[in-house]
């Protein structure tokens, strides 16, 4: 198992919304890869937005019990994040996706839990595949 589990908005939405098509997958991954999970504030913002008012209490509970930890400094990593977004402008790459790819470059032995197939296209450190557990 990887040393650092990272999560994106898609994973969080799938985990917290029983109506999501990937809910069972996300619940199984959460059991196999227990918290704490690291993420970036952009991914949290996306998850809050996608879940809407119904997901507010579940998302805040994850943050309060530190199951999900915002662990990214955009200010310190902005040039690399912007470079990634420019490289993948044809996808296009969101700010959250760029931050998460950058996180995989800086964390030891990372794995990203995601429902987003774009992470199969993205590369870290130039040519390395982003280590993901993905719902297909």
Secondary structure, DSSP 4 states (H G I P E B T S, - for coil): --SEEEE-HHHHHHHH-TTSTTHHHHHHHHHHSPSPEEE-HHHHHHHHHHHGGGGHHHHHHHHHTTSEEE---HHHHHHHHHHHHHHTTTTTPPHHHHHHHHHHHHSTTEEEEES-GGGGT-EETTTEEP-EEE--
